[in-house]
Amino acid sequence: MNSEFHLLSEKIDKLAELAQFLRRENAELRLKIALMSSENAILTEKMQQAHQRVSALLEQIPDPLQQQDEEPA
Protein backbone atom coordinates (compact mmCIF):
# COMPACT_ATOMS: atom_id res chain seq x y z
CA MET A 1 0.00 0.00 0.00
CA ASN A 2 2.85 2.34 0.88
CA SER A 3 4.55 1.64 -2.46
CA GLU A 4 1.32 2.51 -4.29
CA PHE A 5 1.25 5.90 -2.57
CA HIS A 6 4.90 6.38 -3.41
CA LEU A 7 4.29 5.59 -7.10
CA LEU A 8 1.28 7.89 -7.15
CA SER A 9 3.34 10.63 -5.52
CA GLU A 10 6.07 10.23 -8.16
CA LYS A 11 3.52 10.40 -10.96
CA ILE A 12 1.99 13.54 -9.45
CA ASP A 13 5.46 15.12 -9.19
CA LYS A 14 6.19 14.27 -12.84
CA LEU A 15 2.84 15.67 -13.88
CA ALA A 16 3.52 18.89 -11.95
CA GLU A 17 6.96 19.21 -13.61
CA LEU A 18 5.43 18.65 -17.02
CA ALA A 19 2.72 21.23 -16.37
CA GLN A 20 5.32 23.77 -15.30
CA PHE A 21 7.45 23.01 -18.36
CA LEU A 22 4.44 23.46 -20.62
CA ARG A 23 3.55 26.77 -18.95
CA ARG A 24 7.09 28.08 -19.59
CA GLU A 25 7.03 26.84 -23.17
CA ASN A 26 3.61 28.41 -23.70
CA ALA A 27 4.87 31.76 -22.37
CA GLU A 28 7.90 31.59 -24.68
CA LEU A 29 5.70 30.77 -27.67
CA ARG A 30 3.34 33.65 -26.87
CA LEU A 31 6.33 35.99 -26.77
CA LYS A 32 7.58 34.65 -30.11
CA ILE A 33 4.11 35.14 -31.61
CA ALA A 34 4.03 38.74 -30.38
CA LEU A 35 7.49 39.43 -31.83
CA MET A 36 6.65 37.81 -35.15
CA SER A 37 3.33 39.65 -35.36
CA SER A 38 5.17 42.92 -34.83
CA GLU A 39 7.74 41.99 -37.47
CA ASN A 40 4.95 40.96 -39.83
CA ALA A 41 3.24 44.34 -39.41
CA ILE A 42 6.50 46.16 -40.16
CA LEU A 43 7.14 44.04 -43.26
CA THR A 44 3.57 44.52 -44.45
CA GLU A 45 3.97 48.29 -44.15
CA LYS A 46 7.25 48.15 -46.09
CA MET A 47 5.60 46.09 -48.84
CA GLN A 48 2.75 48.61 -49.11
CA GLN A 49 5.23 51.48 -49.35
CA ALA A 50 7.21 49.64 -52.03
CA HIS A 51 4.00 48.91 -53.94
CA GLN A 52 3.06 52.58 -53.84
CA ARG A 53 6.51 53.63 -55.11
CA VAL A 54 6.43 51.07 -57.94
CA SER A 55 2.91 52.12 -58.89
CA ALA A 56 3.97 55.77 -58.98
CA LEU A 57 6.94 54.90 -61.19
CA LEU A 58 4.78 52.84 -63.54
CA GLU A 59 2.42 55.77 -63.96
CA GLN A 60 5.36 57.92 -65.11
CA ILE A 61 6.38 55.51 -67.86
CA PRO A 62 4.78 56.47 -71.17
CA ASP A 63 2.52 53.91 -72.82
CA PRO A 64 4.33 52.63 -75.96
CA LEU A 65 1.02 51.82 -77.71
CA GLN A 66 -0.23 55.35 -77.16
CA GLN A 67 3.03 56.75 -78.52
CA GLN A 68 2.69 54.67 -81.70
CA ASP A 69 -0.81 56.05 -82.28
CA GLU A 70 0.46 59.62 -81.90
CA GLU A 71 3.37 59.23 -84.35
CA PRO A 72 2.65 60.29 -87.93
CA ALA A 73 2.48 57.44 -90.41
A tleap script that builds the chain and sets N, CA, C and O, in Angstrom:
source leaprc.protein.ff14SB
mol = sequence {
  NMET ASN SER GLU PHE HIE LEU LEU SER GLU
  LYS ILE ASP LYS LEU ALA GLU LEU ALA GLN
  PHE LEU ARG ARG GLU ASN ALA GLU LEU ARG
  LEU LYS ILE ALA LEU MET SER SER GLU ASN
  ALA ILE LEU THR GLU LYS MET GLN GLN ALA
  HIE GLN ARG VAL SER ALA LEU LEU GLU GLN
  ILE PRO ASP PRO LEU GLN GLN GLN ASP GLU
  GLU PRO CALA
}
set mol.1.N position { 0.825 -1.191 0.000 }
set mol.1.CA position { 0.000 0.000 0.000 }
set mol.1.C position { 0.870 1.257 0.000 }
set mol.1.O position { 0.585 2.235 -0.692 }
set mol.2.N position { 1.940 1.200 0.798 }
set mol.2.CA position { 2.852 2.337 0.882 }
set mol.2.C position { 3.538 2.581 -0.454 }
set mol.2.O position { 3.740 3.728 -0.851 }
set mol.3.N position { 3.900 1.494 -1.155 }
set mol.3.CA position { 4.552 1.636 -2.456 }
set mol.3.C position { 3.589 2.238 -3.486 }
set mol.3.O position { 4.018 2.977 -4.373 }
set mol.4.N position { 2.307 1.933 -3.379 }
set mol.4.CA position { 1.319 2.513 -4.289 }
set mol.4.C position { 1.232 4.021 -4.101 }
set mol.4.O position { 1.134 4.772 -5.071 }
set mol.5.N position { 1.269 4.461 -2.838 }
set mol.5.CA position { 1.252 5.897 -2.566 }
set mol.5.C position { 2.522 6.565 -3.081 }
set mol.5.O position { 2.496 7.685 -3.590 }
set mol.6.N position { 3.625 5.852 -2.935 }
set mol.6.CA position { 4.904 6.382 -3.409 }
set mol.6.C position { 4.880 6.537 -4.939 }
set mol.6.O position { 5.300 7.567 -5.467 }
set mol.7.N position { 4.394 5.522 -5.635 }
set mol.7.CA position { 4.291 5.589 -7.096 }
set mol.7.C position { 3.341 6.716 -7.535 }
set mol.7.O position { 3.625 7.455 -8.477 }
set mol.8.N position { 2.239 6.824 -6.848 }
set mol.8.CA position { 1.285 7.886 -7.151 }
set mol.8.C position { 1.909 9.256 -6.907 }
set mol.8.O position { 1.704 10.182 -7.691 }
set mol.9.N position { 2.661 9.383 -5.837 }
set mol.9.CA position { 3.342 10.635 -5.519 }
set mol.9.C position { 4.362 10.989 -6.605 }
set mol.9.O position { 4.473 12.150 -6.999 }
set mol.10.N position { 5.097 10.002 -7.080 }
set mol.10.CA position { 6.072 10.226 -8.159 }
set mol.10.C position { 5.372 10.669 -9.444 }
set mol.10.O position { 5.838 11.575 -10.133 }
set mol.11.N position { 4.267 10.031 -9.753 }
set mol.11.CA position { 3.516 10.403 -10.957 }
set mol.11.C position { 2.972 11.823 -10.852 }
set mol.11.O position { 2.978 12.573 -11.828 }
set mol.12.N position { 2.502 12.186 -9.660 }
set mol.12.CA position { 1.987 13.540 -9.454 }
set mol.12.C position { 3.119 14.553 -9.601 }
set mol.12.O position { 2.925 15.611 -10.199 }
set mol.13.N position { 4.303 14.239 -9.060 }
set mol.13.CA position { 5.462 15.124 -9.193 }
set mol.13.C position { 5.844 15.301 -10.663 }
set mol.13.O position { 6.110 16.417 -11.112 }
set mol.14.N position { 5.870 14.190 -11.412 }
set mol.14.CA position { 6.193 14.270 -12.842 }
set mol.14.C position { 5.154 15.094 -13.591 }
set mol.14.O position { 5.494 15.884 -14.472 }
set mol.15.N position { 3.904 14.907 -13.242 }
set mol.15.CA position { 2.838 15.670 -13.883 }
set mol.15.C position { 2.977 17.163 -13.576 }
set mol.15.O position { 2.768 18.002 -14.453 }
set mol.16.N position { 3.326 17.488 -12.340 }
set mol.16.CA position { 3.517 18.891 -11.953 }
set mol.16.C position { 4.699 19.496 -12.711 }
set mol.16.O position { 4.622 20.636 -13.169 }
set mol.17.N position { 5.792 18.738 -12.844 }
set mol.17.CA position { 6.955 19.206 -13.606 }
set mol.17.C position { 6.587 19.440 -15.069 }
set mol.17.O position { 6.975 20.445 -15.664 }
set mol.18.N position { 5.843 18.512 -15.635 }
set mol.18.CA position { 5.426 18.649 -17.023 }
set mol.18.C position { 4.527 19.868 -17.211 }
set mol.18.O position { 4.678 20.611 -18.181 }
set mol.19.N position { 3.603 20.072 -16.293 }
set mol.19.CA position { 2.718 21.233 -16.372 }
set mol.19.C position { 3.512 22.525 -16.296 }
set mol.19.O position { 3.232 23.472 -17.030 }
set mol.20.N position { 4.495 22.569 -15.418 }
set mol.20.CA position { 5.320 23.768 -15.295 }
set mol.20.C position { 6.150 23.986 -16.557 }
set mol.20.O position { 6.283 25.117 -17.026 }
set mol.21.N position { 6.704 22.913 -17.106 }
set mol.21.CA position { 7.451 23.013 -18.358 }
set mol.21.C position { 6.568 23.553 -19.473 }
set mol.21.O position { 6.982 24.431 -20.230 }
set mol.22.N position { 5.356 23.028 -19.573 }
set mol.22.CA position { 4.441 23.457 -20.624 }
set mol.22.C position { 4.021 24.913 -20.440 }
set mol.22.O position { 3.827 25.626 -21.425 }
set mol.23.N position { 3.877 25.364 -19.197 }
set mol.23.CA position { 3.554 26.774 -18.946 }
set mol.23.C position { 4.685 27.678 -19.438 }
set mol.23.O position { 4.444 28.703 -20.076 }
set mol.24.N position { 5.933 27.278 -19.128 }
set mol.24.CA position { 7.087 28.079 -19.587 }
set mol.24.C position { 7.166 28.092 -21.111 }
set mol.24.O position { 7.394 29.135 -21.724 }
set mol.25.N position { 6.977 26.930 -21.707 }
set mol.25.CA position { 7.029 26.837 -23.166 }
set mol.25.C position { 5.920 27.678 -23.791 }
set mol.25.O position { 6.145 28.356 -24.793 }
set mol.26.N position { 4.737 27.639 -23.210 }
set mol.26.CA position { 3.610 28.413 -23.702 }
set mol.26.C position { 3.921 29.900 -23.630 }
set mol.26.O position { 3.634 30.641 -24.570 }
set mol.27.N position { 4.507 30.342 -22.522 }
set mol.27.CA position { 4.868 31.757 -22.372 }
set mol.27.C position { 5.899 32.165 -23.420 }
set mol.27.O position { 5.801 33.244 -24.004 }
set mol.28.N position { 6.886 31.304 -23.657 }
set mol.28.CA position { 7.897 31.585 -24.679 }
set mol.28.C position { 7.260 31.673 -26.062 }
set mol.28.O position { 7.593 32.563 -26.844 }
set mol.29.N position { 6.357 30.764 -26.361 }
set mol.29.CA position { 5.700 30.768 -27.669 }
set mol.29.C position { 4.823 32.007 -27.848 }
set mol.29.O position { 4.763 32.571 -28.941 }
set mol.30.N position { 4.149 32.430 -26.788 }
set mol.30.CA position { 3.339 33.650 -26.867 }
set mol.30.C position { 4.227 34.865 -27.146 }
set mol.30.O position { 3.848 35.754 -27.909 }
set mol.31.N position { 5.398 34.899 -26.530 }
set mol.31.CA position { 6.335 35.991 -26.774 }
set mol.31.C position { 6.816 35.968 -28.222 }
set mol.31.O position { 6.888 37.007 -28.877 }
set mol.32.N position { 7.145 34.776 -28.716 }
set mol.32.CA position { 7.579 34.652 -30.111 }
set mol.32.C position { 6.473 35.097 -31.065 }
set mol.32.O position { 6.747 35.766 -32.062 }
set mol.33.N position { 5.241 34.734 -30.771 }
set mol.33.CA position { 4.109 35.143 -31.615 }
set mol.33.C position { 3.992 36.659 -31.627 }
set mol.33.O position { 3.775 37.258 -32.681 }
set mol.34.N position { 4.133 37.282 -30.464 }
set mol.34.CA position { 4.033 38.740 -30.385 }
set mol.34.C position { 5.148 39.397 -31.194 }
set mol.34.O position { 4.906 40.363 -31.917 }
set mol.35.N position { 6.368 38.874 -31.074 }
set mol.35.CA position { 7.486 39.434 -31.828 }
set mol.35.C position { 7.293 39.248 -33.330 }
set mol.35.O position { 7.548 40.164 -34.112 }
set mol.36.N position { 6.846 38.074 -33.723 }
set mol.36.CA position { 6.647 37.812 -35.147 }
set mol.36.C position { 5.480 38.620 -35.711 }
set mol.36.O position { 5.519 39.048 -36.865 }
set mol.37.N position { 4.460 38.826 -34.912 }
set mol.37.CA position { 3.335 39.652 -35.357 }
set mol.37.C position { 3.789 41.084 -35.580 }
set mol.37.O position { 3.382 41.733 -36.543 }
set mol.38.N position { 4.631 41.569 -34.686 }
set mol.38.CA position { 5.174 42.920 -34.828 }
set mol.38.C position { 6.042 43.008 -36.089 }
set mol.38.O position { 5.931 43.959 -36.863 }
set mol.39.N position { 6.892 42.018 -36.282 }
set mol.39.CA position { 7.745 41.991 -37.473 }
set mol.39.C position { 6.895 41.897 -38.737 }
set mol.39.O position { 7.198 42.540 -39.742 }
set mol.40.N position { 5.846 41.106 -38.686 }
set mol.40.CA position { 4.945 40.960 -39.831 }
set mol.40.C position { 4.284 42.291 -40.178 }
set mol.40.O position { 4.154 42.630 -41.354 }
set mol.41.N position { 3.867 43.042 -39.166 }
set mol.41.CA position { 3.236 44.343 -39.405 }
set mol.41.C position { 4.229 45.300 -40.050 }
set mol.41.O position { 3.871 46.043 -40.964 }
set mol.42.N position { 5.469 45.288 -39.584 }
set mol.42.CA position { 6.501 46.159 -40.159 }
set mol.42.C position { 6.752 45.784 -41.613 }
set mol.42.O position { 6.827 46.656 -42.478 }
set mol.43.N position { 6.884 44.486 -41.885 }
set mol.43.CA position { 7.142 44.038 -43.255 }
set mol.43.C position { 5.956 44.329 -44.176 }
set mol.43.O position { 6.144 44.668 -45.344 }
set mol.44.N position { 4.756 44.198 -43.659 }
set mol.44.CA position { 3.566 44.517 -44.454 }
set mol.44.C position { 3.562 45.990 -44.829 }
set mol.44.O position { 3.248 46.342 -45.966 }
set mol.45.N position { 3.908 46.849 -43.885 }
set mol.45.CA position { 3.972 48.285 -44.149 }
set mol.45.C position { 5.037 48.597 -45.200 }
set mol.45.O position { 4.816 49.423 -46.086 }
set mol.46.N position { 6.184 47.941 -45.104 }
set mol.46.CA position { 7.254 48.147 -46.090 }
set mol.46.C position { 6.807 47.701 -47.485 }
set mol.46.O position { 7.104 48.362 -48.480 }
set mol.47.N position { 6.089 46.572 -47.546 }
set mol.47.CA position { 5.595 46.092 -48.840 }
set mol.47.C position { 4.598 47.079 -49.443 }
set mol.47.O position { 4.625 47.332 -50.648 }
set mol.48.N position { 3.726 47.634 -48.614 }
set mol.48.CA position { 2.754 48.609 -49.105 }
set mol.48.C position { 3.459 49.855 -49.619 }
set mol.48.O position { 3.080 50.398 -50.657 }
set mol.49.N position { 4.481 50.311 -48.903 }
set mol.49.CA position { 5.229 51.475 -49.351 }
set mol.49.C position { 5.938 51.190 -50.674 }
set mol.49.O position { 5.937 52.029 -51.575 }
set mol.50.N position { 6.541 50.012 -50.791 }
set mol.50.CA position { 7.214 49.638 -52.034 }
set mol.50.C position { 6.209 49.551 -53.179 }
set mol.50.O position { 6.502 49.981 -54.295 }
set mol.51.N position { 5.041 49.003 -52.912 }
set mol.51.CA position { 3.999 48.908 -53.939 }
set mol.51.C position { 3.584 50.297 -54.411 }
set mol.51.O position { 3.406 50.524 -55.608 }
set mol.52.N position { 3.433 51.218 -53.476 }
set mol.52.CA position { 3.059 52.584 -53.841 }
set mol.52.C position { 4.141 53.241 -54.692 }
set mol.52.O position { 3.831 53.930 -55.663 }
set mol.53.N position { 5.413 53.032 -54.333 }
set mol.53.CA position { 6.512 53.625 -55.114 }
set mol.53.C position { 6.566 53.031 -56.514 }
set mol.53.O position { 6.750 53.758 -57.490 }
set mol.54.N position { 6.406 51.715 -56.618 }
set mol.54.CA position { 6.430 51.069 -57.937 }
set mol.54.C position { 5.245 51.541 -58.780 }
set mol.54.O position { 5.389 51.807 -59.974 }
set mol.55.N position { 4.085 51.641 -58.157 }
set mol.55.CA position { 2.907 52.117 -58.891 }
set mol.55.C position { 3.114 53.541 -59.400 }
set mol.55.O position { 2.741 53.864 -60.528 }
set mol.56.N position { 3.707 54.385 -58.569 }
set mol.56.CA position { 3.971 55.766 -58.976 }
set mol.56.C position { 4.962 55.803 -60.136 }
set mol.56.O position { 4.812 56.599 -61.063 }
set mol.57.N position { 5.970 54.944 -60.081 }
set mol.57.CA position { 6.937 54.897 -61.190 }
set mol.57.C position { 6.292 54.381 -62.464 }
set mol.57.O position { 6.570 54.896 -63.547 }
set mol.58.N position { 5.442 53.380 -62.353 }
set mol.58.CA position { 4.776 52.838 -63.539 }
set mol.58.C position { 3.871 53.875 -64.200 }
set mol.58.O position { 3.724 53.891 -65.422 }
set mol.59.N position { 3.274 54.727 -63.400 }
set mol.59.CA position { 2.420 55.772 -63.962 }
set mol.59.C position { 3.237 56.800 -64.733 }
set mol.59.O position { 2.699 57.464 -65.619 }
set mol.60.N position { 4.514 56.949 -64.424 }
set mol.60.CA position { 5.357 57.925 -65.108 }
set mol.60.C position { 5.896 57.401 -66.431 }
set mol.60.O position { 6.333 58.184 -67.274 }
set mol.61.N position { 5.868 56.098 -66.619 }
set mol.61.CA position { 6.380 55.506 -67.862 }
set mol.61.C position { 5.331 55.702 -68.958 }
set mol.61.O position { 4.167 55.341 -68.782 }
set mol.62.N position { 5.750 56.273 -70.084 }
set mol.62.CA position { 4.780 56.469 -71.172 }
set mol.62.C position { 4.320 55.131 -71.754 }
set mol.62.O position { 5.071 54.156 -71.775 }
set mol.63.N position { 3.102 55.104 -72.213 }
set mol.63.CA position { 2.520 53.915 -72.817 }
set mol.63.C position { 3.029 53.804 -74.247 }
set mol.63.O position { 2.747 54.690 -75.054 }
set mol.64.N position { 3.774 52.746 -74.597 }
set mol.64.CA position { 4.327 52.628 -75.960 }
set mol.64.C position { 3.229 52.522 -77.025 }
set mol.64.O position { 3.429 53.001 -78.140 }
set mol.65.N position { 2.101 51.925 -76.728 }
set mol.65.CA position { 1.019 51.823 -77.711 }
set mol.65.C position { 0.428 53.209 -78.000 }
set mol.65.O position { 0.090 53.526 -79.141 }
set mol.66.N position { 0.313 54.004 -76.976 }
set mol.66.CA position { -0.232 55.347 -77.158 }
set mol.66.C position { 0.744 56.200 -77.973 }
set mol.66.O position { 0.313 57.026 -78.778 }
set mol.67.N position { 2.032 56.014 -77.777 }
set mol.67.CA position { 3.033 56.755 -78.519 }
set mol.67.C position { 2.991 56.377 -80.001 }
set mol.67.O position { 3.167 57.240 -80.860 }
set mol.68.N position { 2.759 55.101 -80.308 }
set mol.68.CA position { 2.686 54.671 -81.697 }
set mol.68.C position { 1.503 55.305 -82.401 }
set mol.68.O position { 1.594 55.663 -83.576 }
set mol.69.N position { 0.404 55.443 -81.698 }
set mol.69.CA position { -0.805 56.050 -82.284 }
set mol.69.C position { -0.587 57.534 -82.541 }
set mol.69.O position { -1.181 58.084 -83.468 }
set mol.70.N position { 0.232 58.184 -81.763 }
set mol.70.CA position { 0.456 59.620 -81.903 }
set mol.70.C position { 1.474 59.945 -82.991 }
set mol.70.O position { 1.471 61.054 -83.526 }
set mol.71.N position { 2.360 58.977 -83.331 }
set mol.71.CA position { 3.374 59.229 -84.350 }
set mol.71.C position { 2.730 59.271 -85.732 }
set mol.71.O position { 1.845 58.476 -86.049 }
set mol.72.N position { 3.202 60.228 -86.556 }
set mol.72.CA position { 2.655 60.291 -87.933 }
set mol.72.C position { 3.085 59.071 -88.743 }
set mol.72.O position { 4.195 58.564 -88.580 }
set mol.73.N position { 2.214 58.619 -89.597 }
set mol.73.CA position { 2.477 57.441 -90.407 }
set mol.73.C position { 3.269 57.733 -91.633 }
set mol.73.O position { 3.563 56.824 -92.409 }
savepdb mol mol.pdb
quit
